[in-house]
């Protein structure tokens, strides 16, 4: 009833359907796009080109649809219909405070192709500002969710207000319910362009993650612009007569602690991130920038307060860690440490000279009926291990005992746990010495801190409940009234 044709692409050998497309009979299709400013500068500095408006809203014939990420849409329609496009979409709604909101409409019929190009003439600052603000708001939102899919609120927040043409000049602001951009004037460009939109939405990310603003909010707003554009000059062309420099610069030498004005001190964290990007891209030319983006955006959810201090470096290393033990470093420790260290933003020791690793994981259960074999690798960090110095230390509650590690075929060494009484809780750690006589333990701080394993042959689930059905619970009475029992 609804489709004229189902088009299939089929593998001739297997008969598998590789692709299918429903060609809608009663529909108007097309692309919503706009003339948007290219690159990371203001509209007076960089040219405009046609770009799809992601998730744009299209209405007609009593129906509403939203375009895909590239601006393509398909609107169910029957007969003659007026199709309308505004700079409004699934996630954002742009409001022009200085005049009418952008709107395009055209009459068409089902089966037609209707393409919209907002600000096609490219001769009106306020129209261009609406296009830039709409596009870049979606850019920063998509970038956030690409690298932090579980970021609170952002994935489900719809119709977020983006206001352009706000009365005043030389500024933009976030007020916890919208992001706002000023017209050109006073020697400044219209502030609705890429990095400034990213910055103001960065304030929203900081707020939704639970932090205060202050220097941290200003700095992380700048960081979002740096990550997305790759430009260390923040808001290049903010001043209309200068298309080379921004109002701030992530390529800087700001040092902790910073006691200046919050926008100025925000450059401390953008400087760290810029230097980490340089380090990471040198080590990982293809994936380095994405690694930094994941760490930077997810670190917002770990931060509290409004200050910039060395705890942020610990947050990054914690996110980067892959074994729950920062003392043996992390996969990208050197690059992260180097970037923060250039700004006096690290307050933790270098990782141990050797990295003790567990290729099959650390045991949680020890066999009470036979010895337990645990593969161990020891990796040189800044020194080499000394042969014959690897030791397993263990304590089942009676006293500390130790056994040497054994050379192994599929790993560097093996720790062999003896048989313990069933039910025993065993604290344990591994130690090595380096050729430079450094003493290294895993976990760091052992024996005050240890790993723990239990002597059991296994476990069995005897009861579980998803509370979708009643599996025999009752409410107790007497002294424990109100407790649920089974």
Secondary structure, DSSP 8 states (H G I E B T S, - for coil): --EEEEEEEE-TTT--EEEEEEEESSEEEEEEEEEEE-TTS-TTTS-EEEEE-TTEEEEETTEEEE--TTSEEEEE--SEEEEEEEEEESSEEEEETTS---EEEEEEETT-B--EEETTT---HHHHHHHHHHHHHHHHHHHHHHH-TT-TTTTT--SEEEEEEESSSS-EEE-SSEEEEE-SBTTB--S-SHHHHHHHHHHHHHHHHT---HHHHHHHHHHHHHHHH--SEETTTSBTT-SS--SEESS----SS--S-HHHHTHHHHHHHHHHHHHHHHH-TTTHHHHHHHHHHHHHTT--SS---THHHHHHHHHH-SSS-GGG--TTHHHHHHHHHTTT---S----SEEEE-TT---SEE-SSS-EEEEEEEEESSS-B-TT--EEEEESSS--EEEE-EE-SSSSEEEEE----TT-EEEEEEEEEBTT--EEEESTTTTTS-EEEEE-S---------SSS--S-EE--GGGTT-EE-
